[in-house]
Amino acid sequence: MDLPVSIVTKRLPHASPKVTVYYPVVVHLPNVNAQSRINHAIITTLNKLLVEQNFYDANLVELLANFELKNNQRGILSLNLIVYSFTGGAHGMTVVNSLTFDTKTGKQYTLKELFKPGSDYEKRISDIITQRIKDWDIQLLDPPFKGIRNDQDFYIADTSLVIYFQLYEITPYVWGFPYFPIPILDLSDIIQPDGPLDRMMAFT
């Protein structure tokens, strides 16, 4: 069994009291190239989020960035980068971006790469979410639900694939981030052999 990787929390040095940025750094991986790939992807994504969230905006009132580890076992690291910013108005805005890696190689996975080539994973997942929206009576901005994007936001949490949507993406702000955990077993026939989901399911 692959052991969890070591993560240290670093704070971005910044003179402004308006800005607080914490981010993860992977350390002590046996494969230094994999470690470098993972950390580069984290920093690149974080920088992009900071720019999108008004890091350089003269009207910035507050910016807070943090992260959550969602999976750190069996050679799969899945984490969320979370950035909140406020530039005035009724409320601030939060964005979440998830990254999923193979800790042996440093490879970052897209949603498509979790499934067998040619499998209609988008429809399969969309059908599950459509039923959950109905079951949970979720209010949509533009009903009916049109389905997931091919690059839909996701992370892996133990034996579940979690699909989620940004604020205002499908629901009003009051609903927050709509999260849809899907048991990996429910997708077992279409997941990529020896891919992240397969490796997580092997221990269920």
Beta strands, then each sheet from edge to edge (+ up, - down):
strand 1: 6-11
strand 2: 19-27
strand 3: 62-73
strand 4: 76-86
strand 5: 93-102
strand 6: 154-157
strand 7: 160-164
strand 8: 179-183
sheet 1: 1+ 2- 3- 4+ 5-
sheet 2: 6+ 7- 8+
end
